[in-house]
Amino acid sequence: MIKLDFSTWKREYSENPRVVFNGDNIDVLKRLHGIYDKQVSCIYIDPPYNNGEKYTYYSDAQSHDNWLKQMEEVLRELKQFLKDDGSLWISIDDGEMHYLKVLCDSIFGRKSFVTTLIWQQRNTRENRKAFSNNHEYILVYSPSPELFKKKRNLLPITEDVLSRYHNPDNDPRGPWQSVSANVQDGHAVESQFYEIVAPNGKVHSPPNGRCWIYNKERMTNEIAQGNIWFGNDGNGVPRVKKFLKDRPSGVVPETLWLSSFVGTNKDAKTHLKALKIYDKNLFDTPKPETLIGQIIEIATNENELVMDAFLGSGTTVSAAHKLNRNYIGIESESKTCEYVIKRMEQVLYGETGGISNRTNWKGGGTVQFVI
């Protein structure tokens, strides 16, 4: 951990930053303009939710108008840092979520909205309220959703997906799964209505209200090439063979993120307690590394720049460091920064919590701390 003033850091370390700033996020962001405008691939923020709670070191109970005003100020600063194919991810609960969505639409434009993720942040039932609230939201925006779509990474293929592929006919092209060879006929053309004659001579017609996925000439060629499956006995309904070797190397991320996929607040607390830095007065609802790590892996590649202007317990910079990304974290509370420093020192020494096992993290690197 290297402690520096801003001028020294800017002169010696700003080219490939792995830095935590202790200061007001607006003030720090203004100082970073000109260095990192349109250079950041992923911004993740976990701002105050304005949930009416008062904690030991800060209050999360503002007037709605003041909260929106502060959010607008920081979002307008953050907007300038995003690359065209970059993305902004904002955690929020349902208290202010809909107002934040309207605010983001006004700042970034409605066409910049990518999606809303639903995160199952707890998997236990809360019986003291009318409903057990078990989820939060993550709003995702990009200056160019189309460029972001081309750039964003797929998720690794899961065992569940792989289990769908088999090779019952010992096809030399390897495992495959079958999909329907007929589709709804709402937009069909005449050439999609015909009879298919299977290799064993059985005749197949499309079901009522449906047509074949290919025209007759294409279907004949697909059958000749062994790409149409008629079942083990040759009498089954025609289905198209899709080979594992031809599918993309990953799967498209979904918008429902279950606790089994990315962890919970409780998992994050357990991690911080293992690092001996957990303070319930500071970190009531920390985010798990598995959640933030998943965001970073979808939105960025190695050595690209990640930013977090509400750093809190330091999960973003910890995950980014383990994933070999450059990063800028900003935290206003000095007390919180002390915990972040302790956390990052353990990251450098190879702590084994969070995403460490999945990324084979063994430690290493440096972090700059700037006041």
Long-range contacts (C-beta under 8 A, 24 or more apart in sequence): 1-341, 1-344, 1-345, 1-348, 1-366, 1-367, 1-368, 1-369, 2-366, 2-367, 2-368, 2-369, 3-368, 3-369, 3-370, 3-371, 4-368, 4-369, 4-370, 5-370, 5-371, 6-31, 6-370, 6-371, 9-368, 9-370, 10-35, 13-368, 16-303, 16-326, 17-305, 17-326, 17-327, 17-328, 17-368, 18-317, 18-320, 18-321, 18-326, 18-327, 18-365, 18-366, 18-367, 18-368, 19-327, 19-328, 19-329, 19-367, 19-368, 19-369, 19-370, 20-311, 20-314, 20-317, 20-329, 20-330, 20-331, 20-337, 20-340, 20-341, 20-344, 20-367, 20-368, 20-369, 20-370, 21-328, 21-329, 21-330, 21-331, 21-370, 21-371, 22-331, 22-332, 22-334, 22-337, 22-369, 22-370, 22-371, 23-330, 23-332, 23-371, 24-332, 25-74, 25-77, 25-309, 25-310, 25-330, 25-332, 26-73, 26-74, 26-77, 28-309, 28-330, 29-74, 29-77, 29-78, 29-81, 29-309, 29-330, 30-77, 32-81, 32-328, 33-77, 33-80, 33-81, 36-81, 36-305, 36-307, 36-328, 37-80, 37-81, 38-80, 38-81, 38-82, 38-83, 38-84, 39-81, 39-83, 39-305, 40-81, 40-82, 40-83, 40-86, 40-305, 40-306, 40-307, 40-328, 41-83, 41-85, 41-86, 41-87, 41-299, 41-300, 41-301, 41-304, 41-305, 41-306, 42-86, 42-87, 42-88, 42-89, 42-295, 42-296, 42-299, 42-300, 42-304, 42-305, 42-306, 42-307, 43-78, 43-81, 43-82, 43-86, 43-87, 43-88, 43-89, 43-306, 43-307, 43-308, 43-309, 44-88, 44-89, 44-90, 44-91, 44-292, 44-295, 44-296, 44-306, 44-307, 44-308, 44-316, 45-74, 45-78, 45-88, 45-89, 45-90, 45-91, 45-308, 45-309, 45-310, 46-91, 46-287, 46-308, 46-310, 46-312, 47-71, 47-74, 47-90, 47-91, 47-92, 47-310, 48-310, 49-92, 49-93, 49-95, 49-96, 50-95, 50-96, 51-93, 51-95, 53-284, 55-281, 55-282, 55-284, 56-281, 56-282, 57-281, 57-282, 57-333, 57-335, 57-336, 58-333, 64-96, 64-99, 67-96, 68-99, 68-103, 71-100, 71-103, 72-103, 72-107, 74-309, 75-103, 75-104, 75-107, 75-108, 76-107, 77-309, 78-307, 78-309, 79-107, 79-108, 81-307, 82-142, 82-143, 83-143, 84-143, 84-144, 84-147, 85-142, 85-143, 85-144, 85-147, 85-148, 85-150, 85-151, 86-142, 86-143, 86-148, 86-299, 87-114, 87-140, 87-141, 87-142, 87-148, 87-152, 87-299, 88-139, 88-140, 88-141, 88-142, 89-138, 89-139, 89-140, 89-295, 89-299, 90-138, 90-139, 90-140, 90-141, 91-119, 91-136, 91-137, 91-138, 91-287, 92-136, 92-137, 92-138, 92-139, 93-133, 93-136, 93-137, 94-133, 94-136, 94-137, 97-137, 97-139, 100-139, 101-139, 104-139, 104-141, 108-141, 108-143, 111-145, 112-141, 112-142, 112-143, 112-144, 112-145, 113-139, 113-140, 113-141, 113-145, 114-140, 114-141, 114-142, 114-145, 114-148, 115-140, 115-255, 116-140, 116-255, 117-255, 117-256, 117-257, 118-255, 118-256, 118-257, 119-257, 119-262, 119-291, 120-256, 120-257, 120-258, 120-259, 120-264, 121-259, 121-264, 121-265, 121-285, 122-259, 122-264, 122-265, 122-266, 123-259, 123-264, 124-266, 138-257, 138-295, 148-299, 152-253, 152-298, 152-299, 153-250, 153-297, 153-298, 153-299, 153-300, 153-301, 154-248, 154-249, 154-250, 154-251, 154-252, 154-253, 155-250, 155-251, 155-252, 155-253, 155-294, 155-298, 156-250, 156-251, 157-249, 157-250, 157-251, 158-251, 161-251, 162-244, 165-244, 168-232, 169-229, 171-226, 171-241, 171-243, 173-243, 173-245, 174-243, 174-244, 174-245, 175-243, 175-244, 176-241, 176-242, 176-243, 176-244, 177-241, 177-242, 177-244, 178-229, 178-239, 178-240, 178-241, 178-242, 179-239, 179-240, 179-242, 180-213, 180-239, 180-240, 181-212, 181-213, 181-214, 181-219, 181-228, 181-237, 181-238, 181-239, 181-240, 182-206, 182-207, 182-210, 182-211, 182-212, 182-213, 182-238, 183-210, 183-211, 183-212, 183-213, 184-209, 184-210, 184-211, 185-209, 185-210, 185-211, 189-215, 191-215, 191-216, 194-219, 196-223, 196-238, 198-223, 198-230, 198-234, 198-235, 198-238, 199-223, 199-230, 199-234, 200-230, 200-234, 200-235, 202-230, 202-234, 202-235, 204-237, 204-238, 212-238, 213-240, 253-298, 257-291, 257-294, 261-290, 261-294, 262-288, 262-290, 262-291, 262-294, 263-288, 263-289, 263-290, 263-291, 264-288, 268-313, 268-315, 271-353, 271-354, 272-313, 272-343, 274-353, 275-342, 275-343, 275-346, 275-351, 275-353, 277-313, 277-339, 277-342, 277-343, 279-339, 282-313, 282-333, 282-335, 282-336, 282-339, 283-312, 283-313, 283-339, 286-312, 286-313, 286-315, 287-312, 287-313, 287-315, 288-315, 288-354, 289-315, 289-318, 289-319, 289-322, 289-353, 289-354, 289-355, 290-354, 290-355, 291-315, 292-316, 292-319, 293-319, 293-322, 293-323, 293-354, 293-355, 293-358, 293-359, 296-320, 296-323, 296-325, 297-323, 300-325, 311-336, 311-340, 312-336, 313-339, 313-340, 313-343, 314-339, 314-340, 314-343, 314-344, 315-354, 317-344, 317-367, 318-343, 318-344, 318-347, 318-354, 319-354, 319-355, 321-347, 321-348, 321-365, 321-367, 322-347, 322-354, 322-355, 322-356, 322-359, 322-361, 323-355, 323-359, 337-369, 341-369
